[in-house]
Amino acid sequence: MTRRAKRPAARLLVTDPQGRLLLFRFTPDDRPPFWVTPGGAVDRGETFEQAARRELREETGLDLEPGPLVAVRDVTFVTLEGIPVDAEERFYAVPVAEARIDTAGHTDLEKAVMLSHRWWTPQELAAHDEAWYPVDLLDIWQELLAGTVPS
């Protein structure tokens, strides 16, 4: 049996004043396009919260403290680099004052596969035909909009 790499990750539920959620569209060569929240792997020596702030700054240009932890998910997948991982993903709420971001801080890999982003309403995302992750994103987001914190 092959052991999978451990990949702790900080994910961000960035919402604008209208409650719309920011997602990035990934277009890798080896699988169909999909949408995900900003965020990524925790670097060695970082806490989840430090990684959340760094990822927010790198992927959106926003230098803000991450908000509360609103969900934790354990998932398995294959990274864009082809590495099978067991990931602990912690999701932080990040409300922002306006729906404007700066993607200049993207890594080379992100520049190659994260070619677009969009602010979504729950209804728009539910009606969309491309995949998004996590699979229970709508549930987490609806609870966030309702003012309850998922566990």
MILUM-861087 format. One record per residue: residue number from 1; residue in one letter; x, y, z of N, C-alpha, C in turn. Coordinates in Angstrom, 2 decimals. Each point is the difference from the previous one (the first is absolute). Example, Ala and Ser with C-alpha at 12.3 -4.5 7.8 and 13.67 -1.06 7.14 Angstrom:
! MILUM-861087
PT     i   aa      n.px      n.py      n.pz     ca.px     ca.py     ca.pz      c.px      c.py      c.pz
PT     1    a     13.19     -5.69      7.80     -0.89      1.19      0.00      0.90      1.20      0.00
PT     2    s     -0.35      1.05     -0.72      0.82      1.19      0.06     -0.77      1.09      0.73
This chain:
! MILUM-861087
PT     i   aa      n.px      n.py      n.pz     ca.px     ca.py     ca.pz      c.px      c.py      c.pz
PT     1    m      0.85     -1.19      0.00     -0.85      1.19      0.00      0.88      1.24      0.00
PT     2    t     -0.29      0.95     -0.87      0.75      1.24     -0.10     -0.50      1.00      1.02
PT     3    r      0.95      0.59      0.71     -0.38      1.03      0.97     -0.15      1.32     -0.72
PT     4    r     -1.03      0.71      0.38     -0.25      1.32     -0.59      0.67      1.06      0.86
PT     5    a      0.47      1.04     -0.64      0.62      1.12      0.72     -1.07      0.73      0.80
PT     6    k      0.38      0.52      1.16     -0.89      0.83      0.80      0.10      1.43     -0.54
PT     7    r     -1.14      0.66     -0.12     -0.02      1.37     -0.53     -0.97      0.84      0.80
PT     8    p      0.47      0.63      1.07     -0.87      0.95      0.69     -0.19      1.23     -0.89
PT     9    a     -1.20      0.54     -0.02     -0.28      1.14     -0.88     -0.97      0.98      0.67
PT    10    a      0.22      1.27     -0.29     -0.90      1.07      0.44     -0.79      0.46     -1.22
PT    11    r     -1.32     -0.02      0.11     -0.88      0.44     -1.08     -0.77      1.22      0.49
PT    12    l     -0.42      0.84     -0.93     -0.61      1.28      0.35     -1.36      0.17     -0.66
PT    13    l     -0.99      0.33      0.81     -1.33      0.33     -0.51     -0.09      1.52     -0.02
PT    14    v      0.45      0.57     -1.11      0.05      1.45     -0.17     -1.34      0.46     -0.55
PT    15    t     -0.72      0.81      0.78     -1.31      0.49     -0.42     -0.02      1.52     -0.05
PT    16    d     -0.70      0.50     -1.02     -0.14      1.45     -0.14     -1.23      0.48      0.78
PT    17    p     -0.27      1.31      0.03     -1.14      0.50      0.79     -1.36     -0.56     -0.42
PT    18    q     -0.11     -0.50     -1.24     -1.26     -0.60     -0.46     -0.09     -1.49      0.35
PT    19    g      1.05     -0.54      0.65      0.01     -1.41      0.36      0.50     -0.91     -1.11
PT    20    r      0.47      0.59     -1.10      0.54     -0.82     -1.09      1.35     -0.58      0.41
PT    21    l      0.29     -1.19     -0.49      1.21     -0.73      0.36      1.00      0.01     -1.16
PT    22    l      1.25      0.25      0.34      1.08     -0.01     -0.99      0.49     -1.42     -0.24
PT    23    l      0.01     -0.41     -1.26      0.57     -1.29     -0.39      0.94      0.20     -1.18
PT    24    f      1.02     -0.84     -0.05      0.94     -0.02     -1.12     -0.29     -1.21     -0.87
PT    25    r      0.09      0.19     -1.31     -0.20     -1.10     -0.95      1.36     -0.58     -0.36
PT    26    f      0.15     -1.29      0.26      1.22     -0.72     -0.35     -0.22     -0.72     -1.33
PT    27    t      0.98      0.09     -0.88     -0.09     -0.64     -1.31      1.27     -0.83     -0.24
PT    28    p      0.17     -1.10      0.76      1.19     -0.85     -0.18     -0.12     -0.82     -1.28
PT    29    d      1.14     -0.46     -0.48      0.03     -0.80     -1.23     -0.53     -1.41      0.21
PT    30    d      0.07     -0.51      1.22     -0.30     -1.42      0.24     -1.39     -0.30      0.54
PT    31    r     -0.86      1.00      0.10     -1.35     -0.22      0.51     -0.90      1.16     -0.42
PT    32    p     -1.32     -0.19      0.10     -0.92      1.08     -0.39      0.16      1.22      0.91
PT    33    p     -0.36      1.19     -0.48      0.06      1.21      0.83     -0.87     -0.15      1.24
PT    34    f      0.41      0.72      1.06     -0.76     -0.01      1.25      0.25      1.32      0.73
PT    35    w     -0.87      0.30      0.96      0.04      1.24      0.77      0.34     -0.31      1.46
PT    36    v      0.83      0.83      0.61      0.34     -0.17      1.42      0.16      1.35      0.67
PT    37    t     -0.08     -0.05      1.31      0.23      1.19      0.80      1.48      0.35     -0.02
PT    38    p      0.36      1.25      0.28      1.41      0.32      0.18      0.57     -0.81      1.16
PT    39    g      1.30     -0.20     -0.03      0.67     -0.71      1.09      0.97     -1.02     -0.53
PT    40    g      0.67     -0.67      0.93      0.97     -1.00     -0.40      0.71     -0.61      1.19
PT    41    a      1.05     -0.72     -0.32      0.73     -0.78      0.99      0.64      0.88      1.07
PT    42    v      0.04     -0.55      1.20      0.70      0.64      1.12      1.49     -0.31     -0.18
PT    43    d      0.82      1.03      0.00      1.45     -0.17     -0.12      0.58     -0.49      1.32
PT    44    r      1.14     -0.67     -0.07      0.68     -0.50      1.21      0.23      1.17      0.97
PT    45    g     -0.39     -0.21      1.25      0.19      1.01      1.04     -1.15      0.98      0.12
PT    46    e     -0.96     -0.03     -0.90     -1.15      0.90      0.06     -1.14     -0.64      0.78
PT    47    t     -0.81      0.85      0.60     -1.28     -0.46      0.54     -1.03      0.09     -1.14
PT    48    f     -1.15     -0.61      0.20     -1.06      0.12     -1.00     -0.38      1.47     -0.20
PT    49    e     -0.07      0.75      1.10     -0.40      1.41     -0.09      1.05      0.82     -0.76
PT    50    q      1.28     -0.27      0.24      1.05      0.70     -0.75     -0.08     -0.34     -1.48
PT    51    a     -0.24     -1.26     -0.31     -0.14     -0.41     -1.40     -1.21      0.67     -0.64
PT    52    a     -1.10      0.11      0.75     -1.20      0.65     -0.53      0.29      1.45     -0.37
PT    53    r      0.70      0.71      0.87      0.32      1.40     -0.31      0.94      0.10     -1.19
PT    54    r      1.03     -0.86     -0.05      0.95      0.02     -1.11     -0.71     -0.33     -1.32
PT    55    e     -0.80     -1.05      0.00     -0.71     -0.39     -1.22     -0.96      1.11     -0.46
PT    56    l     -0.68      0.64      0.94     -0.90      1.10     -0.35      0.78      1.11     -0.68
PT    57    r      1.14      0.35      0.57      0.83      1.07     -0.57      0.52     -0.39     -1.39
PT    58    e      0.53     -1.23     -0.12      0.58     -0.44     -1.27     -1.05     -0.13     -1.10
PT    59    e     -1.16     -0.55      0.32     -0.98     -0.30     -1.03     -0.97      1.13     -0.30
PT    60    t     -0.20      0.92      0.95     -0.98      1.08     -0.20      0.58      1.40      0.14
PT    61    g      1.21      0.11      0.55      0.59      1.30      0.26     -0.54      0.66      1.25
PT    62    l     -0.88     -0.67      0.73     -0.60      0.56      1.22      0.84     -0.41      1.21
PT    63    d      0.42      0.97      0.77      0.80     -0.28      1.20     -0.89      0.19      1.22
PT    64    l     -0.75     -1.05      0.31     -0.97      0.02      1.09      0.21     -1.20      0.90
PT    65    e     -0.41      0.14      1.25     -0.03     -1.15      0.89     -1.11     -0.93     -0.47
PT    66    p      0.27     -1.30      0.02     -1.11     -0.91     -0.33     -1.06      0.10      1.10
PT    67    g     -1.23     -0.19     -0.39     -1.08      0.02      0.97     -0.07     -1.32      0.73
PT    68    p     -1.17     -0.32      0.55     -0.12     -1.22      0.80      0.11     -1.26     -0.83
PT    69    l      0.46     -1.05      0.65      0.00     -1.33     -0.59     -1.46     -0.45     -0.08
PT    70    v     -0.46     -0.36     -1.20     -1.41     -0.35     -0.16     -0.23     -1.45     -0.44
PT    71    a      1.06     -0.68     -0.42     -0.16     -1.40     -0.39      1.36     -0.67     -0.08
PT    72    v     -0.01     -1.31      0.23      1.20     -0.82     -0.17     -0.43     -1.21     -0.82
PT    73    r      0.77     -0.30     -1.03     -0.30     -1.14     -0.86      1.26     -0.84     -0.19
PT    74    d     -0.16     -1.32      0.01      1.07     -0.93     -0.33     -0.34     -0.59     -1.36
PT    75    v      0.88      0.20     -0.97     -0.25     -0.46     -1.37      1.26     -0.64     -0.58
PT    76    t     -0.21     -0.82     -1.00      1.13     -0.57     -0.74     -0.15      0.44     -1.45
PT    77    f      1.12      0.34     -0.61     -0.01      0.38     -1.40      1.43     -0.06     -0.54
PT    78    v      0.13      0.26     -1.29      1.31      0.07     -0.64      0.25      1.47     -0.33
PT    79    t      1.13      0.52      0.51      0.32      1.41     -0.23      0.26      0.26     -1.48
PT    80    l      0.07      1.27     -0.36      0.31      0.36     -1.38      1.38     -0.48     -0.43
PT    81    e      0.87     -0.24      0.99      1.33     -0.53     -0.30      0.01     -1.52     -0.09
PT    82    g     -1.18     -0.63      0.15     -0.11     -1.44     -0.12      0.27     -0.79      1.27
PT    83    i     -0.03      0.65      1.15      0.30     -0.66      1.28     -1.30     -0.38      0.71
PT    84    p     -0.20     -1.30      0.27     -1.18     -0.40      0.78      0.16      0.46      1.45
PT    85    v     -1.03      0.65      0.55      0.09      0.54      1.35     -1.25     -0.31      0.82
PT    86    d      0.22     -0.04      1.31     -1.06      0.06      1.00      0.07      1.41      0.55
PT    87    a     -1.06      0.77     -0.21      0.03      1.41      0.39     -0.96      0.29      1.15
PT    88    e      0.50      0.74      0.97     -0.87      0.61      1.00     -0.14      1.44     -0.44
PT    89    e     -1.23      0.38     -0.37     -0.26      1.36     -0.47     -0.82      0.74      1.05
PT    90    r      0.53      1.13      0.44     -0.72      0.85      0.94     -0.45      1.24     -0.74
PT    91    f     -1.29      0.31      0.12     -0.63      1.11     -0.72     -0.23      1.17      0.94
PT    92    y      0.44      1.17     -0.43     -0.13      1.24      0.77     -0.88      0.98     -0.76
PT    93    a     -0.89      0.68      0.72     -0.86      1.02     -0.59      0.77      1.31     -0.11
PT    94    v     -0.09      0.63     -1.17      0.68      1.28     -0.21     -0.96      0.94     -0.73
PT    95    p     -0.77      0.78      0.74     -0.84      1.00     -0.66      0.86      1.18     -0.45
PT    96    v     -0.27      0.51     -1.20      0.77      1.13     -0.52     -0.93      1.15     -0.34
PT    97    a      0.56      1.20     -0.03     -0.80      1.22     -0.22     -0.41      0.18     -1.45
PT    98    e      0.77     -0.56     -0.94     -0.36      0.12     -1.41      0.49     -1.21     -0.78
PT    99    a     -0.63     -0.23     -1.15      0.31     -1.17     -0.82      1.09      0.33     -1.01
PT   100    r      1.18      0.29      0.54      1.14      0.29     -0.88      1.22     -0.70      0.57
PT   101    i      0.71     -0.72     -0.87      1.20     -0.69      0.44      1.16      0.30     -0.95
PT   102    d      1.20     -0.34      0.43      1.21      0.15     -0.79      0.70     -1.35     -0.03
PT   103    t      0.15     -0.57     -1.18      0.60     -1.33     -0.13      1.49      0.04     -0.35
PT   104    a      0.63      1.14      0.17      1.43      0.13     -0.33      0.88     -0.92      0.83
PT   105    g     -0.46     -0.44      1.17      0.80     -0.85      0.87     -0.09     -1.49     -0.31
PT   106    h     -0.69     -0.37     -1.07     -0.13     -1.41     -0.34      1.34     -0.62     -0.35
PT   107    t      0.16     -1.27      0.37      1.20     -0.75     -0.36     -0.04     -0.32     -1.49
PT   108    d      1.10     -0.52     -0.53      0.03     -0.38     -1.41     -1.06     -1.06     -0.31
PT   109    l     -0.15     -0.98      0.89     -1.01     -1.04     -0.20     -1.40      0.62     -0.01
PT   110    e     -0.27      0.89      0.96     -1.31      0.65      0.05     -0.25      0.82     -1.26
PT   111    k      1.02      0.69     -0.49     -0.15      0.78     -1.23     -0.32     -0.89     -1.19
PT   112    a      0.48     -1.24      0.03     -0.23     -0.92     -1.10     -1.40     -0.63      0.03
PT   113    v     -0.55     -0.22      1.20     -1.28     -0.73      0.07     -1.16      0.79      0.59
PT   114    m      0.27      1.10      0.69     -1.06      0.83      0.60     -0.18      1.25     -0.85
PT   115    l     -0.60     -0.18     -1.17     -0.07      1.10     -0.95     -1.17      0.94      0.23
PT   116    s     -0.94     -0.40      0.84     -1.13      0.89      0.24     -0.54     -0.19      1.41
PT   117    h     -0.77      1.00      0.41     -0.69     -0.06      1.29     -1.36      0.64     -0.18
PT   118    r     -0.86     -0.26      0.97     -1.36      0.54     -0.08     -0.59      0.07      1.40
PT   119    w     -0.88      0.98      0.19     -0.79      0.12      1.23     -1.36     -0.61     -0.29
PT   120    w     -0.40     -0.99      0.80     -1.21     -0.78     -0.24     -1.07      0.25      1.06
PT   121    t     -1.25     -0.11     -0.41     -1.09     -0.15      0.96     -0.20     -1.50      0.19
PT   122    p     -0.63     -0.41      1.10     -0.27     -1.43      0.16     -0.83     -0.58     -1.15
PT   123    q     -0.97      0.77     -0.47     -0.86     -0.47     -1.08      0.78     -0.19     -1.30
PT   124    e      0.90      0.92     -0.30      0.82     -0.12     -1.21      0.88     -1.24      0.06
PT   125    l      0.63     -0.21      1.15      0.88     -1.15      0.12     -0.79     -1.31     -0.08
PT   126    a     -1.14     -0.06      0.64     -0.82     -1.21     -0.03     -0.44     -0.35     -1.42
PT   127    a     -0.20      1.01     -0.85     -0.45     -0.23     -1.38      1.16     -0.23     -0.97
PT   128    h      1.23      0.15      0.46      1.16     -0.12     -0.88      0.35     -1.46     -0.26
PT   129    d      0.47     -0.30     -1.22      0.25     -1.39     -0.36      1.43     -0.48      0.20
PT   130    e      0.94      0.86      0.38      1.35     -0.45      0.29      0.11     -0.35      1.48
PT   131    a      0.95     -0.86      0.32      0.20     -0.44      1.38      0.54      1.15      0.85
PT   132    w     -0.28     -0.07      1.30      0.60      0.91      0.98      0.32     -0.81      1.24
PT   133    y      0.95      0.53      0.76      0.44     -0.69      1.22      0.13      0.98      1.14
PT   134    p     -0.33     -0.46      1.24     -0.39     -1.36      0.34     -1.41     -0.30     -0.51
PT   135    v     -0.34     -1.27     -0.05     -1.30     -0.38     -0.54     -1.15      0.54      0.84
PT   136    d      0.23      0.26      1.29     -1.05      0.56      0.85      0.16      1.51      0.19
PT   137    l      0.64      0.64     -0.95      0.23      1.45      0.08     -1.29      0.79      0.18
PT   138    l     -1.04     -0.36     -0.73     -1.26      0.75      0.12     -0.55     -0.07      1.42
PT   139    d      0.11     -1.14      0.65     -0.49     -0.13      1.38      0.80      0.88      0.95
PT   140    i      1.32     -0.05     -0.11      0.86      0.83      0.86     -0.32      1.48     -0.22
PT   141    w     -0.11      0.40     -1.25     -0.24      1.39     -0.36     -1.37      0.47      0.48
PT   142    q     -1.04     -0.81     -0.19     -1.34      0.39      0.45     -0.03      0.19      1.52
PT   143    e      0.69     -0.89      0.73      0.05      0.16      1.45      0.75      1.26      0.39
PT   144    l      1.05      0.32     -0.74      0.74      1.22      0.24     -0.87      1.23     -0.24
PT   145    l     -0.74      0.00     -1.10     -0.91      1.11     -0.32     -1.11      0.13      1.03
PT   146    a     -0.43     -1.12      0.56     -1.07      0.01      1.00      0.51      0.43      1.37
PT   147    g      1.33      0.13      0.14      0.56      0.43      1.28      0.29     -1.13      0.96
PT   148    t     -0.07     -1.23     -0.47      0.36     -1.13      0.85      1.36     -0.52     -0.44
PT   149    v      0.72     -0.56      0.93      1.34     -0.52     -0.31     -0.09     -1.51     -0.09
PT   150    p      0.26     -0.56     -1.20     -0.02     -1.46     -0.12      1.12     -0.63      0.82
PT   151    s     -0.17     -1.28      0.32      1.06     -0.70      0.72      0.68     -1.00     -0.91
